[in-house]
Amino acid sequence: MVRKLSAFFEDESGATAIEYGLIAAGIAVAIIAMVNTIGTQLNTSFTSISNQLK
C-alpha cells in the first residue's frame, strides 16, 4: 500500500498535461487580443474608405 501511494505521489505525468494546457490557454489569449486589435484597426480603415467614397 505504501509503495502504491509513493508511486502515485511521484507520478508527474498529470503536471505535464496541465503545463501544456496553460501554454495553449496563453497562446489563445494572445491570439484573441491580436485579432481584436487588428479587427478594430480594419474597421476604422474601412469606415474611412467608405466615407471617402461617398
Secondary structure, 3 states (H helix, E strand, C coil): CHHHHHHHHHCCHHHHHHHHHHHHHHHHHHHHHHHHHHHHHHHHHHHHHHHHHC
